[in-house]
Amino acid sequence: MAIQFNEENDGKILVVHVLGTLVKADYGPFVSEFERLLRLHGKLQVLFDMTGLQGWDAGAAWEEFKFGPEHFSDIECLAMVGDQKWEHGMAAFFKPFTRATPA
């Protein structure tokens, strides 16, 4: 599995570890967990650890594109950690979709 997640601060913080190459099938479990925590806690703080990210396929990119407009207003604070090439690319991608404060 390319996405692993942990709850912290009693589920208010979702830590997402992204490993290898993301594929479309990786998004189902991520979206389910995100929505479960959202129902329990309201807006979430999200930390993306992308230090192991190698890239993503077209199916994963499409799932990411669909996730953004539906859920980025549900993210209170968003932080990303990883290799600089991924940090800058992902930060640029997420910026138009969220009002989350940078961390």
C-alpha positions as CSV (number, residue, x, y, z in Angstrom):
1,M,0.0,0.0,0.0
2,A,1.4,3.4,-0.9
3,I,-0.6,5.4,1.7
4,Q,-0.5,4.7,5.4
5,F,-2.3,6.9,7.9
6,N,-2.2,7.5,11.7
7,E,-4.5,9.5,13.9
8,E,-3.0,11.8,16.5
9,N,-4.4,14.2,19.0
10,D,-7.5,12.0,19.4
11,G,-8.1,11.9,15.7
12,K,-8.0,15.6,15.1
13,I,-4.7,15.3,13.2
14,L,-4.4,12.9,10.3
15,V,-0.8,12.0,9.5
16,V,-0.5,10.6,6.0
17,H,2.6,8.7,4.9
18,V,2.9,8.4,1.2
19,L,5.3,5.7,0.0
20,G,6.3,4.6,-3.5
21,T,4.1,5.3,-6.5
22,L,0.5,6.2,-5.8
23,V,-2.2,4.4,-7.8
24,K,-5.9,4.9,-8.0
25,A,-6.7,2.1,-5.6
26,D,-4.7,3.9,-2.9
27,Y,-7.2,6.7,-2.6
28,G,-10.3,4.6,-1.5
29,P,-8.9,3.8,1.9
30,F,-7.5,7.3,2.3
31,V,-10.8,9.0,1.5
32,S,-12.7,6.7,3.7
33,E,-10.4,7.4,6.7
34,F,-10.5,11.1,6.0
35,E,-14.3,11.2,5.9
36,R,-14.6,9.1,9.0
37,L,-12.4,11.4,11.0
38,L,-14.2,14.4,9.5
39,R,-17.6,13.1,10.7
40,L,-16.1,12.6,14.2
41,H,-14.1,15.8,14.6
42,G,-15.1,18.4,12.0
43,K,-12.2,20.1,10.2
44,L,-9.0,18.2,10.3
45,Q,-5.3,19.1,10.5
46,V,-3.4,17.0,8.0
47,L,0.3,16.2,7.8
48,F,1.5,14.7,4.6
49,D,4.9,12.9,4.9
50,M,6.0,12.5,1.3
51,T,9.6,11.5,2.0
52,G,9.0,8.1,0.3
53,L,6.9,9.4,-2.6
54,Q,8.2,8.3,-6.0
55,G,5.3,9.7,-8.1
56,W,1.8,8.8,-9.1
57,D,0.0,7.3,-12.1
58,A,-2.8,9.0,-14.1
59,G,-5.5,7.2,-12.1
60,A,-4.1,8.5,-8.8
61,A,-3.8,12.0,-10.3
62,W,-7.5,12.0,-11.3
63,E,-8.5,10.8,-7.8
64,E,-6.4,13.6,-6.2
65,F,-8.1,16.1,-8.6
66,K,-11.6,14.9,-7.5
67,F,-10.6,14.9,-3.8
68,G,-9.5,18.6,-3.8
69,P,-12.7,20.5,-4.6
70,E,-14.8,18.2,-2.3
71,H,-12.6,18.2,0.8
72,F,-10.0,20.9,0.9
73,S,-12.4,23.2,2.8
74,D,-12.5,20.5,5.5
75,I,-8.7,20.9,6.2
76,E,-8.0,23.4,8.9
77,C,-4.2,23.2,8.6
78,L,-2.1,21.4,6.0
79,A,1.6,20.6,6.4
80,M,3.8,18.7,3.9
81,V,7.2,17.2,4.5
82,G,9.4,15.5,1.9
83,D,11.9,15.8,-0.9
84,Q,12.1,19.4,-2.1
85,K,10.9,18.5,-5.6
86,W,7.7,17.0,-4.2
87,E,7.2,19.7,-1.6
88,H,7.1,22.5,-4.1
89,G,5.1,20.6,-6.7
90,M,2.5,19.4,-4.2
91,A,2.3,22.8,-2.4
92,A,1.6,24.5,-5.7
93,F,-1.0,21.9,-6.7
94,F,-2.9,22.2,-3.3
95,K,-2.8,26.0,-3.0
96,P,-5.8,26.9,-5.2
97,F,-8.0,24.3,-3.5
98,T,-7.6,25.1,0.2
99,R,-7.9,27.9,2.7
100,A,-5.8,26.0,5.2
101,T,-3.1,27.9,6.9
102,P,0.5,26.9,6.0
103,A,2.4,25.1,8.7
